[in-house]
């Protein structure tokens, strides 16, 4: 059952026409029709108003009482393997280049005809490449294979409890993230190729074109970055 079908089901269950529901929400009947046919989606406030009108919770509206929780899957695709190969190749290249530059720096420092300015500058350039190597390696660490490891980088901001993450093989079935401050709760639903991220601070993010685990990582990583910016204000 899609989100639009749940709206229709709850509307009919409460003996309402599209026009009656539209009047309560201050929208047009055409808007209700688009929602029920999954042509568009209501905002978070509209969803909250509908839950009050239908006397149900957000979970009941999004999931349904009898439906399996968090229906859908996010599969890891070959893009994961390609990205790992790219990262590993680049890191290997930087390691080789850094070692070559260290050896070269040590050698030219023994040549008397070269000024110390040249030696110092070349040493700084070598340090820059080593720093770049560290940053690339750290970025490679962020995008780990296991969905469980995905949440490790949020250990300072996220409370992870048993049942928050359901994984079968390399497939994420469900993910709940509880955050201390800015986002007090995030639930991710996957269905028909997109995610709905609901937050308990009256926000709803709809992220489309979610194909695999890499896309989910990018979404959560952006959420983390945005949260940190908000908290530093």
KEKE-640605 format. One record per residue: residue in one letter; x, y, z of N, C-alpha, C in turn. Coordinates in nm, 3 decimals, padded with zeros to 5 digits. Example, Ala and Ser with C-alpha at 12.3 -4.5 7.8 and 13.67 -1.06 7.14 Angstrom:
2
res, nxx, nyy, nzz, caxx, cayy, cazz, cxx, cyy, czz
a, 01.319, -00.569, 00.780, 01.230, -00.450, 00.780, 01.320, -00.330, 00.780
s, 01.285, -00.225, 00.708, 01.367, -00.106, 00.714, 01.290, 00.003, 00.787
//
This chain:
233
res, nxx, nyy, nzz, caxx, cayy, cazz, cxx, cyy, czz
x, 00.084, -00.120, 00.000, 00.000, 00.000, 00.000, 00.088, 00.125, 00.000
x, 00.064, 00.214, -00.097, 00.143, 00.335, -00.106, 00.093, 00.439, -00.005
x, 00.170, 00.546, 00.008, 00.130, 00.652, 00.101, -00.003, 00.714, 00.060
x, -00.021, 00.734, -00.072, -00.147, 00.790, -00.120, -00.265, 00.698, -00.091
x, -00.244, 00.568, -00.105, -00.351, 00.472, -00.076, -00.387, 00.473, 00.072
x, -00.288, 00.498, 00.158, -00.317, 00.506, 00.301, -00.403, 00.628, 00.333
x, -00.374, 00.738, 00.264, -00.457, 00.857, 00.284, -00.601, 00.828, 00.244
x, -00.617, 00.764, 00.126, -00.751, 00.731, 00.079, -00.822, 00.635, 00.175
x, -00.750, 00.534, 00.221, -00.808, 00.435, 00.312, -00.857, 00.501, 00.440
x, -00.773, 00.587, 00.498, -00.812, 00.653, 00.623, -00.924, 00.755, 00.601
x, -00.926, 00.819, 00.484, -01.035, 00.912, 00.454, -01.167, 00.838, 00.446
x, -01.167, 00.727, 00.374, -01.290, 00.648, 00.360, -01.331, 00.588, 00.494
x, -01.234, 00.545, 00.573, -01.263, 00.488, 00.704, -01.333, 00.589, 00.794
x, -01.302, 00.717, 00.774, -01.365, 00.824, 00.853, -01.486, 00.885, 00.783
x, -01.535, 00.815, 00.678, -01.656, 00.857, 00.607, -01.646, 01.000, 00.555
x, -01.534, 01.033, 00.494, -01.512, 01.166, 00.438, -01.497, 01.158, 00.287
x, -01.547, 01.259, 00.220, -01.521, 01.273, 00.077, -01.392, 01.354, 00.059
x, -01.341, 01.355, -00.061, -01.222, 01.436, -00.088, -01.250, 01.583, -00.061
x, -01.370, 01.628, -00.093, -01.405, 01.768, -00.070, -01.408, 01.801, 00.078
x, -01.463, 01.711, 00.159, -01.469, 01.736, 00.304, -01.329, 01.742, 00.365
x, -01.244, 01.649, 00.326, -01.107, 01.650, 00.378, -01.032, 01.774, 00.331
x, -01.056, 01.813, 00.206, -00.990, 01.933, 00.152, -01.030, 02.057, 00.230
x, -01.157, 02.066, 00.268, -01.203, 02.183, 00.345, -01.137, 02.188, 00.483
x, -01.120, 02.073, 00.545, -01.056, 02.070, 00.677, -00.908, 02.107, 00.669
x, -00.846, 02.078, 00.556, -00.703, 02.106, 00.540, -00.677, 02.237, 00.465
x, -00.785, 02.304, 00.422, -00.773, 02.430, 00.347, -00.695, 02.412, 00.217
x, -00.725, 02.303, 00.147, -00.668, 02.280, 00.015, -00.782, 02.246, -00.080
x, -00.751, 02.226, -00.206, -00.853, 02.192, -00.305, -00.873, 02.041, -00.311
x, -00.991, 01.996, -00.355, -01.013, 01.852, -00.373, -00.914, 01.791, -00.473
x, -00.871, 01.873, -00.571, -00.772, 01.824, -00.667, -00.640, 01.789, -00.599
x, -00.605, 01.867, -00.496, -00.482, 01.838, -00.421, -00.493, 01.705, -00.349
x, -00.609, 01.681, -00.288, -00.631, 01.553, -00.220, -00.621, 01.438, -00.319
x, -00.679, 01.459, -00.438, -00.675, 01.355, -00.541, -00.531, 01.325, -00.583
x, -00.450, 01.429, -00.597, -00.309, 01.408, -00.634, -00.235, 01.331, -00.525
x, -00.264, 01.364, -00.400, -00.199, 01.291, -00.290, -00.236, 01.143, -00.294
x, -00.366, 01.117, -00.313, -00.414, 00.979, -00.309, -00.366, 00.896, -00.428
x, -00.334, 00.964, -00.537, -00.283, 00.895, -00.655, -00.131, 00.903, -00.665
x, -00.067, 00.948, -00.556, 00.079, 00.956, -00.548, 00.140, 01.043, -00.659
x, 00.066, 01.147, -00.699, 00.118, 01.241, -00.798, 00.193, 01.356, -00.730
x, 00.163, 01.379, -00.604, 00.235, 01.478, -00.523, 00.225, 01.433, -00.378
x, 00.296, 01.503, -00.290, 00.299, 01.464, -00.150, 00.272, 01.583, -00.059
x, 00.200, 01.563, 00.048, 00.174, 01.673, 00.141, 00.297, 01.707, 00.223
x, 00.303, 01.831, 00.272, 00.411, 01.870, 00.360, 00.391, 01.814, 00.499
x, 00.491, 01.835, 00.583, 00.486, 01.775, 00.717, 00.367, 01.826, 00.797
x, 00.338, 01.957, 00.787, 00.227, 02.013, 00.863, 00.094, 01.953, 00.818
x, 00.079, 01.933, 00.686, -00.042, 01.870, 00.634, -00.055, 01.727, 00.685
x, 00.057, 01.657, 00.690, 00.056, 01.520, 00.742, 00.013, 01.520, 00.888
x, 00.067, 01.614, 00.965, 00.030, 01.625, 01.106, -00.118, 01.655, 01.121
x, -00.169, 01.746, 01.037, -00.313, 01.779, 01.042, -00.398, 01.657, 01.008
x, -00.354, 01.579, 00.910, -00.431, 01.460, 00.872, -00.432, 01.356, 00.984
x, -00.319, 01.340, 01.051, -00.316, 01.244, 01.162, -00.412, 01.286, 01.273
x, -00.424, 01.417, 01.294, -00.519, 01.466, 01.394, -00.663, 01.444, 01.348
x, -00.688, 01.467, 01.220, -00.823, 01.448, 01.167, -00.863, 01.301, 01.169
x, -00.768, 01.214, 01.132, -00.796, 01.070, 01.128, -00.779, 01.003, 01.264
x, -00.727, 01.077, 01.361, -00.702, 01.023, 01.497, -00.608, 00.903, 01.493
x, -00.499, 00.921, 01.420, -00.398, 00.816, 01.411, -00.260, 00.879, 01.432
x, -00.159, 00.794, 01.448, -00.021, 00.843, 01.463, 00.044, 00.856, 01.326
x, 00.161, 00.919, 01.323, 00.236, 00.929, 01.198, 00.272, 00.791, 01.145
x, 00.310, 00.702, 01.235, 00.347, 00.567, 01.193, 00.230, 00.495, 01.127
x, 00.111, 00.512, 01.183, -00.006, 00.445, 01.127, -00.038, 00.500, 00.988
x, -00.014, 00.631, 00.968, -00.042, 00.688, 00.837, 00.062, 00.645, 00.735
x, 00.187, 00.639, 00.776, 00.293, 00.604, 00.683, 00.307, 00.454, 00.663
x, 00.284, 00.378, 00.768, 00.311, 00.235, 00.761, 00.184, 00.153, 00.749
x, 00.082, 00.189, 00.823, -00.038, 00.109, 00.825, -00.033, 00.008, 00.938
x, -00.147, -00.022, 00.996, -00.149, -00.108, 01.115, -00.110, -00.252, 01.084
x, -00.146, -00.301, 00.968, -00.121, -00.442, 00.937, -00.004, -00.463, 00.842
x, 00.052, -00.356, 00.793, 00.159, -00.371, 00.694, 00.293, -00.396, 00.763
x, 00.379, -00.466, 00.697, 00.513, -00.491, 00.751, 00.588, -00.359, 00.764
x, 00.652, -00.339, 00.877, 00.723, -00.214, 00.900, 00.835, -00.194, 00.799
x, 00.847, -00.070, 00.754, 00.958, -00.030, 00.668, 00.969, -00.119, 00.545
x, 00.859, -00.128, 00.475, 00.856, -00.211, 00.355, 00.955, -00.158, 00.252
x, 01.025, -00.247, 00.188, 01.119, -00.207, 00.085, 01.261, -00.239, 00.123
x, 01.350, -00.224, 00.029, 01.490, -00.256, 00.051, 01.577, -00.158, -00.025
x, 01.698, -00.141, 00.025, 01.798, -00.062, -00.045, 01.915, -00.154, -00.071
x, 01.939, -00.184, -00.196, 02.040, -00.283, -00.229, 02.175, -00.216, -00.258
x, 02.281, -00.280, -00.216, 02.413, -00.234, -00.256, 02.433, -00.272, -00.402
x, 02.486, -00.181, -00.479, 02.503, -00.204, -00.622, 02.651, -00.205, -00.658
x, 02.679, -00.225, -00.786, 02.818, -00.232, -00.829, 02.888, -00.099, -00.811
x, 02.812, 00.008, -00.795, 02.876, 00.138, -00.776, 02.963, 00.139, -00.652
x, 02.923, 00.063, -00.549, 03.004, 00.052, -00.427, 03.143, -00.002, -00.461
x, 03.146, -00.110, -00.540, 03.273, -00.173, -00.573, 03.360, -00.082, -00.659
x, 03.295, -00.012, -00.753, 03.371, 00.079, -00.838, 03.432, 00.192, -00.756
x, 03.353, 00.249, -00.664, 03.404, 00.359, -00.583, 03.519, 00.312, -00.495
x, 03.509, 00.191, -00.440, 03.619, 00.139, -00.356, 03.746, 00.123, -00.438
x, 03.730, 00.076, -00.562, 03.848, 00.059, -00.647, 03.912, 00.193, -00.678
x, 03.827, 00.293, -00.706, 03.881, 00.426, -00.735, 03.957, 00.480, -00.615
x, 03.895, 00.468, -00.496, 03.960, 00.519, -00.375, 04.092, 00.445, -00.350
x, 04.088, 00.312, -00.360, 04.208, 00.234, -00.332, 04.320, 00.266, -00.431
x, 04.284, 00.283, -00.558, 04.385, 00.318, -00.657, 04.446, 00.454, -00.626
x, 04.361, 00.552, -00.594, 04.410, 00.687, -00.567, 04.497, 00.690, -00.442
x, 04.454, 00.618, -00.337, 04.533, 00.612, -00.215, 04.667, 00.545, -00.242
x, 04.666, 00.436, -00.319, 04.792, 00.369, -00.353, 04.885, 00.459, -00.432
x, 04.828, 00.534, -00.524, 04.908, 00.627, -00.603, 04.969, 00.735, -00.514
x, 04.891, 00.788, -00.420, 04.942, 00.891, -00.330, 05.051, 00.836, -00.239
x, 05.034, 00.711, -00.193, 05.138, 00.650, -00.108, 05.269, 00.638, -00.187
x, 05.260, 00.589, -00.310, 05.380, 00.577, -00.394, 05.444, 00.712, -00.418
x, 05.362, 00.812, -00.451, 05.415, 00.945, -00.479, 05.477, 01.007, -00.355
x, 05.411, 00.988, -00.239, 05.463, 01.045, -00.115, 05.598, 00.983, -00.078
x, 05.609, 00.851, -00.091, 05.736, 00.785, -00.061, 05.847, 00.833, -00.155
x, 05.812, 00.848, -00.282, 05.911, 00.896, -00.379, 05.957, 01.036, -00.344
x, 05.863, 01.120, -00.300, 05.899, 01.258, -00.267, 05.980, 01.265, -00.138
x, 05.951, 01.177, -00.042, 06.030, 01.174, 00.082, 06.174, 01.135, 00.052
x, 06.190, 01.031, -00.030, 06.325, 00.986, -00.067, 06.398, 01.096, -00.144
x, 06.325, 01.160, -00.235, 06.386, 01.268, -00.313, 06.427, 01.384, -00.225
x, 06.339, 01.420, -00.128, 06.371, 01.529, -00.036, 06.496, 01.498, 00.045
x, 06.505, 01.374, 00.093, 06.623, 01.335, 00.172, 06.749, 01.340, 00.086
x, 06.734, 01.303, -00.042, 06.852, 01.302, -00.129, 06.899, 01.444, -00.163
x, 06.806, 01.530, -00.201, 06.847, 01.664, -00.243, 06.898, 01.747, -00.127
x, 06.859, 01.707, -00.003, 06.909, 01.781, 00.112, 07.060, 01.761, 00.131
x, 07.114, 01.655, 00.067, 07.258, 01.628, 00.078, 07.338, 01.695, -00.033
x, 07.267, 01.751, -00.130, 07.336, 01.817, -00.241, 07.363, 01.961, -00.204
x, 07.487, 01.996, -00.198, 07.526, 02.127, -00.147, 07.490, 02.240, -00.242
x, 07.482, 02.211, -00.371, 07.459, 02.320, -00.467, 07.315, 02.372, -00.460
x, 07.225, 02.295, -00.398, 07.086, 02.339, -00.385, 07.072, 02.422, -00.258
x, 06.999, 02.530, -00.268, 06.980, 02.618, -00.153, 06.883, 02.555, -00.055
x, 06.887, 02.602, 00.068, 06.796, 02.549, 00.170, 06.653, 02.590, 00.140
x, 06.636, 02.701, 00.065, 06.501, 02.742, 00.028, 06.433, 02.636, -00.058
x, 06.510, 02.583, -00.153, 06.455, 02.479, -00.240, 06.422, 02.353, -00.160
x, 06.516, 02.315, -00.074, 06.495, 02.195, 00.008, 06.375, 02.211, 00.099
x, 06.364, 02.328, 00.162, 06.252, 02.354, 00.253, 06.119, 02.354, 00.177
x, 06.118, 02.420, 00.061, 05.996, 02.424, -00.019, 05.953, 02.286, -00.066
x, 06.049, 02.206, -00.109, 06.017, 02.071, -00.153, 05.966, 01.987, -00.037
x, 06.021, 02.010, 00.083, 05.974, 01.939, 00.202, 05.831, 01.975, 00.236
x, 05.798, 02.107, 00.225, 05.660, 02.151, 00.250, 05.566, 02.087, 00.149
x, 05.608, 02.082, 00.022, 05.527, 02.020, -00.082, 05.501, 01.872, -00.051
x, 05.603, 01.805, 00.001, 05.589, 01.665, 00.040, 05.489, 01.650, 00.154
x, 05.496, 01.740, 00.252, 05.403, 01.737, 00.364, 05.259, 01.758, 00.317
x, 05.244, 01.843, 00.216, 05.110, 01.866, 00.161, 05.053, 01.738, 00.102
x, 05.135, 01.664, 00.029, 05.089, 01.537, -00.029, 05.057, 01.435, 00.079
x, 05.135, 01.435, 00.186, 05.106, 01.343, 00.297, 04.974, 01.379, 00.363
x, 04.949, 01.509, 00.378, 04.822, 01.554, 00.436, 04.706, 01.515, 00.345
x, 04.724, 01.534, 00.214, 04.621, 01.495, 00.119, 04.595, 01.345, 00.126
x, 04.701, 01.268, 00.141, 04.687, 01.123, 00.156, 04.604, 01.089, 00.279
x, 04.630, 01.157, 00.390, 04.555, 01.133, 00.512, 04.407, 01.164, 00.494
x, 04.376, 01.278, 00.428, 04.237, 01.318, 00.409, 04.164, 01.220, 00.318
x, 04.230, 01.176, 00.211, 04.168, 01.080, 00.120, 04.143, 00.948, 00.191
x, 04.241, 00.904, 00.271, 04.225, 00.778, 00.345, 04.111, 00.789, 00.444
x, 04.098, 00.905, 00.508, 03.990, 00.925, 00.605, 03.855, 00.926, 00.534
x, 03.848, 00.988, 00.419, 03.724, 00.989, 00.341, 03.687, 00.848, 00.297
x, 03.789, 00.771, 00.261, 03.766, 00.630, 00.224, 03.709, 00.553, 00.342
x, 03.753, 00.587, 00.463, 03.705, 00.517, 00.582, 03.558, 00.546, 00.606
x, 03.513, 00.666, 00.574, 03.374, 00.703, 00.600, 03.279, 00.611, 00.523
x, 03.313, 00.579, 00.399, 03.226, 00.497, 00.317, 03.265, 00.350, 00.330
x, 03.223, 00.290, 00.437, 03.255, 00.151, 00.465, 03.153, 00.059, 00.400
x, 03.183, -00.071, 00.403, 03.095, -00.168, 00.337, 02.968, -00.194, 00.416
x, 02.984, -00.222, 00.542, 02.872, -00.271, 00.622, 02.775, -00.160, 00.658
x, 02.645, -00.181, 00.642, 02.547, -00.082, 00.687, 02.559, -00.052, 00.835
x, 02.601, -00.151, 00.916, 02.619, -00.126, 01.058, 02.731, -00.024, 01.081
x, 02.840, -00.038, 01.004, 02.951, 00.055, 01.017, 02.914, 00.195, 00.973
x, 02.812, 00.205, 00.890, 02.769, 00.336, 00.841, 02.739, 00.432, 00.955
x, 02.684, 00.379, 01.064, 02.643, 00.465, 01.174, 02.756, 00.494, 01.272
x, 02.870, 00.428, 01.255, 02.978, 00.448, 01.351, 03.030, 00.590, 01.351
x, 03.026, 00.659, 01.235, 03.081, 00.793, 01.228, 02.993, 00.895, 01.298
x, 02.877, 00.853, 01.347, 02.789, 00.943, 01.418, 02.785, 00.911, 01.567
x, 02.889, 00.843, 01.615, 02.885, 00.798, 01.754, 02.877, 00.915, 01.852
x, 02.923, 01.035, 01.809, 02.921, 01.148, 01.901, 02.786, 01.219, 01.901
x, 02.700, 01.188, 01.804, 02.575, 01.260, 01.792, 02.452, 01.170, 01.792
x, 02.470, 01.043, 01.771, 02.357, 00.954, 01.751, 02.352, 00.846, 01.859
x, 02.232, 00.821, 01.908, 02.211, 00.709, 02.000, 02.163, 00.590, 01.918
x, 02.238, 00.481, 01.921, 02.202, 00.362, 01.846, 02.163, 00.252, 01.944
x, 02.042, 00.208, 01.936, 01.993, 00.105, 02.027, 01.954, -00.019, 01.947
x, 01.941, -00.129, 02.017, 01.902, -00.253, 01.953, 01.766, -00.236, 01.885
x, 01.759, -00.278, 01.762, 01.635, -00.263, 01.688, 01.632, -00.140, 01.600
x, 01.732, -00.049, 01.618, 01.734, 00.071, 01.536, 01.771, 00.041, 01.391
x, 01.846, -00.066, 01.372, 01.892, -00.099, 01.238, 01.868, -00.246, 01.210
x, 01.796, -00.276, 01.106, 01.770, -00.413, 01.067, 01.838, -00.439, 00.933
x, 01.933, -00.530, 00.932, 02.011, -00.559, 00.812, 02.002, -00.707, 00.781
x, 01.977, -00.739, 00.657, 01.981, -00.877, 00.610, 02.082, -00.883, 00.495
x, 02.196, -00.942, 00.521, 02.302, -00.941, 00.422, 02.354, -00.799, 00.402
x, 02.348, -00.752, 00.279, 02.386, -00.615, 00.248, 02.265, -00.527, 00.220
x, 02.151, -00.567, 00.274, 02.027, -00.494, 00.250, 01.980, -00.428, 00.379
x, 01.958, -00.299, 00.373, 01.901, -00.229, 00.488, 01.750, -00.243, 00.482
x, 01.692, -00.305, 00.582, 01.548, -00.319, 00.589, 01.486, -00.203, 00.667
x, 01.559, -00.158, 00.766, 01.503, -00.050, 00.848, 01.617, 00.024, 00.914
x, 01.602, 00.154, 00.930, 01.702, 00.232, 01.002, 01.631, 00.341, 01.082
x, 01.655, 00.343, 01.210, 01.606, 00.449, 01.299, 01.726, 00.519, 01.357
x, 01.729, 00.650, 01.350, 01.838, 00.727, 01.408, 01.781, 00.824, 01.510
x, 01.830, 00.818, 01.633, 01.788, 00.911, 01.736, 01.906, 01.002, 01.768
x, 01.881, 01.132, 01.763, 01.989, 01.228, 01.779, 01.968, 01.310, 01.905
x, 02.076, 01.356, 01.966, 02.067, 01.427, 02.092, 01.999, 01.563, 02.079
x, 02.037, 01.641, 01.978, 01.994, 01.780, 01.978, 01.906, 01.815, 01.857
x, 01.971, 01.852, 01.745, 01.896, 01.914, 01.636, 01.786, 01.824, 01.582
x, 01.822, 01.701, 01.545, 01.721, 01.604, 01.507, 01.699, 01.510, 01.625
x, 01.582, 01.515, 01.683, 01.553, 01.426, 01.795, 01.512, 01.288, 01.746
x, 01.476, 01.277, 01.621, 01.444, 01.145, 01.568, 01.437, 01.145, 01.418
x, 01.488, 01.043, 01.357, 01.481, 01.029, 01.212, 01.439, 00.886, 01.181
x, 01.342, 00.873, 01.097, 01.305, 00.741, 01.048, 01.310, 00.744, 00.896
x, 01.370, 00.643, 00.841, 01.388, 00.638, 00.697, 01.299, 00.529, 00.640
x, 01.214, 00.565, 00.546, 01.127, 00.469, 00.480, 01.167, 00.460, 00.333
x, 01.177, 00.341, 00.282, 01.210, 00.322, 00.140, 01.095, 00.252, 00.072
x, 01.048, 00.311, -00.037, 00.939, 00.249, -00.112, 00.934, 00.314, -00.250
x, 00.928, 00.234, -00.352, 00.915, 00.285, -00.488, 01.027, 00.381, -00.527
x, 01.148, 00.356, -00.482, 01.261, 00.432, -00.532, 01.291, 00.563, -00.465
x, 01.232, 00.591, -00.350, 01.270, 00.714, -00.280, 01.256, 00.694, -00.130
x, 01.319, 00.782, -00.056, 01.315, 00.776, 00.090, 01.232, 00.891, 00.144
x, 01.161, 00.864, 00.251, 01.099, 00.971, 00.330, 01.172, 00.975, 00.463
x, 01.229, 01.086, 00.496, 01.296, 01.101, 00.625, 01.210, 01.194, 00.710
x, 01.151, 01.139, 00.813, 01.066, 01.217, 00.903, 01.145, 01.256, 01.026
x, 01.136, 01.380, 01.064, 01.202, 01.425, 01.186, 01.097, 01.475, 01.283
x, 01.123, 01.457, 01.412, 01.025, 01.495, 01.512, 01.028, 01.643, 01.544
x, 01.114, 01.719, 01.476, 01.110, 01.864, 01.495, 01.037, 01.929, 01.377
x, 00.928, 01.863, 01.334, 00.837, 01.916, 01.233, 00.903, 01.939, 01.098
x, 00.983, 01.847, 01.055, 01.042, 01.854, 00.922, 01.025, 01.719, 00.853
x, 01.009, 01.726, 00.723, 01.008, 01.602, 00.645, 01.096, 01.623, 00.523
x, 01.194, 01.540, 00.504, 01.280, 01.545, 00.388, 01.241, 01.430, 00.296
x, 01.215, 01.461, 00.171, 01.186, 01.357, 00.073, 01.303, 01.351, -00.023
x, 01.373, 01.239, -00.023, 01.492, 01.223, -00.106, 01.463, 01.120, -00.213
x, 01.464, 01.163, -00.337, 01.430, 01.073, -00.447, 01.554, 01.008, -00.507
x, 01.529, 00.913, -00.595, 01.637, 00.846, -00.669, 01.735, 00.776, -00.577
x, 01.687, 00.714, -00.472, 01.771, 00.632, -00.386, 01.780, 00.493, -00.449
x, 01.898, 00.459, -00.497, 01.915, 00.332, -00.567, 01.986, 00.230, -00.480
x, 02.089, 00.275, -00.408, 02.168, 00.178, -00.333, 02.219, 00.241, -00.204
x, 02.297, 00.164, -00.132, 02.344, 00.206, -00.001, 02.431, 00.330, -00.009
x, 02.503, 00.349, -00.120, 02.590, 00.467, -00.133, 02.507, 00.595, -00.131
x, 02.390, 00.591, -00.197, 02.303, 00.708, -00.196, 02.253, 00.738, -00.056
x, 02.220, 00.634, 00.019, 02.174, 00.654, 00.156, 02.284, 00.713, 00.242
x, 02.407, 00.668, 00.223, 02.519, 00.722, 00.300, 02.535, 00.871, 00.274
x, 02.523, 00.910, 00.148, 02.538, 01.051, 00.113, 02.429, 01.134, 00.179
x, 02.306, 01.083, 00.180, 02.196, 01.156, 00.243, 02.222, 01.176, 00.391
x, 02.257, 01.068, 00.462, 02.279, 01.078, 00.606, 02.400, 01.164, 00.635
x, 02.503, 01.156, 00.550, 02.623, 01.237, 00.572, 02.589, 01.385, 00.558
x, 02.505, 01.421, 00.458, 02.464, 01.560, 00.441, 02.380, 01.607, 00.558
x, 02.294, 01.519, 00.608, 02.214, 01.554, 00.726, 02.304, 01.583, 00.844
x, 02.408, 01.502, 00.861, 02.501, 01.522, 00.972, 02.572, 01.656, 00.958
x, 02.621, 01.688, 00.836, 02.691, 01.814, 00.813, 02.598, 01.931, 00.842
x, 02.474, 01.925, 00.793, 02.379, 02.034, 00.816, 02.348, 02.050, 00.965
x, 02.337, 01.938, 01.036, 02.311, 01.943, 01.179, 02.424, 02.012, 01.253
x, 02.546, 01.976, 01.217, 02.662, 02.037, 01.284, 02.666, 02.187, 01.260
x, 02.628, 02.231, 01.139, 02.625, 02.374, 01.109, 02.521, 02.445, 01.196
x, 02.405, 02.380, 01.211, 02.300, 02.440, 01.293, 02.343, 02.452, 01.438
x, 02.412, 02.350, 01.488, 02.449, 02.347, 01.629, 02.561, 02.445, 01.663
x, 02.638, 02.486, 01.560, 02.747, 02.579, 01.586, 02.703, 02.724, 01.574
x, 02.579, 02.746, 01.534, 02.529, 02.884, 01.524, 02.512, 02.945, 01.663
//
